[in-house]
């Protein structure tokens, strides 16, 4: 082979290596994706804001809604029994992937399909509920971002509540006993409460219809503070909880990724993973899966940012003074 022929072949090989990625990129750009978004609650303002961040993150990665991306939304509005039906609708819409906001949503989506990729956002007790095999190796068709990073979070919430309301010894805990993994949550809370010398009183609500009786029961108990364990059912009645706490002058700690929004609406304080951050993390996984990654190979990520949010206006109305060390730790202080 002559030098001229060898040079031509070399140049042809280089050209092929340079053009191949461009061709693949062009092929990727020509693909139109359809994502299903499954939400168990109602489109609360802070949830809509977080999902808007998710959309922006995808846009920054080359996905333009109406061009190469379409998002099908389904909201159960607090009626968890509708989740399988809504997940089935998304499946029939031929979505490439389902983004599920929470554990019940992800479980419902997985029930209707064991093959379609599912990205769970803000899920809890993902191993205990059977959603994944482990955080590092999910297995199956589900991955995503959890809402919890450590068991100590529940102790931290109680500690912060007691720093603000040091006289509280009987704390009512509003929770939905039907929520996947809530038994683990309750056990962690009880362990923390024993160490802190406080008594927890469960207030169980399985549906919005249970709240009238729950408020009557709360008003009759010697309660000095509220810990609100947020899921979609509890969140659907968040406004009523705020009104009840204001009327009865009870300080509230909102636990869960939806907490910040309820503190902005008049709750006292919240400590949780950043909802905005979780949805942006989820967008990264959506991008990876649409580009060929398998959910089984993507570890469940944990939150990278936790937020302490305090409403000073609410504190003042309750006659509470927030200690300076707590204020200095806050990520957001609402005046």
C-alpha positions, 0 to 999 in steps of 0.5 A, a space after each residue: 500500500 502506497 503512502 498516498 493510499 494509506 493517507 487517504 484511508 487514515 483521513 477517511 477513518 478520522 472523518 468517519 469517527 468525527 461524523 458518527 457522533 454527529 449522525 447519532 446526535 442528529 438521530 437523537 434529535 429527530 426522536 420524539 419522546 412522550 413522558 407520563 407524569 403521575 401525581 397522587 395529589 392536587 397541583 399545589 403551587 409549590 408542586 407546580 413550581 417544582 415540576 416547572 424546574 423539572 421541565 427547565 432542566 429537561 429543556 437545558 438538556 435539549 428536550 423542547 415540549 411540543 417539538 421532541 418532547 410531550 408530557 402527559 399529566 395525570 393527577 389523582 387529587 388525593 384519591 389514591 385508589 385512582 392511581 392504577 387507573 391513571 397509570 393505565 391511561 399513561 400506558 395506553 398513551 404509549 409513553 416512553 417513561 413514567 415519572 411518579 411523584 411519591 411511593 404510591 404513584 411508583 407502586 401503581 405504575 409498576 403494577 401496570 407495567 414491569 417493563 416501562 421505565 419508572 422514575 420515582 421522585 421523593 419516594 420514601 421507604 423504597 426498599 421496605 415497600 418493595 419498590 426496589 431491591 436496594 438503593 445501590 441496585 434497584 433491579 427491575 424497572 424503577 429508579 429515581 430520587 428518594 425523599 430521605 437521606 437518613 433515619 435521623 431526619 425524624 429526630 431532627 424534626 422533633 429537636 427543631 420543634 422543641 427548640 421553638 416550643 420547649 414546653 411541648 411534651 405531648 405532640 400530636 402526629 398527623 399521618 396516614 397509616 395506609 401510606 407505604 412504609 409509614 410503620 417504619 416512620 412511626 417507629 423512628 419517631 417513637 425512638 426519637 421521642 423517647 430520647 427527647 422525653 416527649 409523648 407522641 399521639 397518633 392522629 390517623 387519617 386515611 382519606 379527606 373524609 377523616 379530617 373532621 373527626 380528627 380535628 374534634 379528637 385533637 381539640 379534646 387532647 392535651 396537645 402542645 404541638 403538631 407534627 404533620 407527616 405529609 403524604 398526598 392525603 394529608 397534603 390535600 387537607 393542608 390548608 385546613 390543618 393550618 387553619 386548625 393550628 392557628 385557631 388552637 394556637 399550636 406550633 406545627 412542624 411539616 415533615 415531607 418534601 411538600 412542607 415548604 409550601 405549607 409553611 409559605 401558606 402559614 404553617 410554622 416550620 418545615 425540615 425536608 429535602 428540597 422539592 425543587 432539587 428532587 425534581 431537577 435530580 429526577 430530570 437528570 435520570 429521565 435524560 439518562 434513561 431516554 438516552 438508553 440507560 436501564 433503570 435497574 443499573 441506576 442507583 436510587 439517589 438520595 437528596 443533595 439538599 435539605 431545607 429548614 423553612 420558618 414562618 416568623 409571621 406565624 411564630 409571632 401570631 403564636 407568641 413564639 420567639 424563634 431562637 437565634 441559632 435556629 434562625 441562623 440555620 434556616 434556609 428560608 425565613 418568611 417575614 
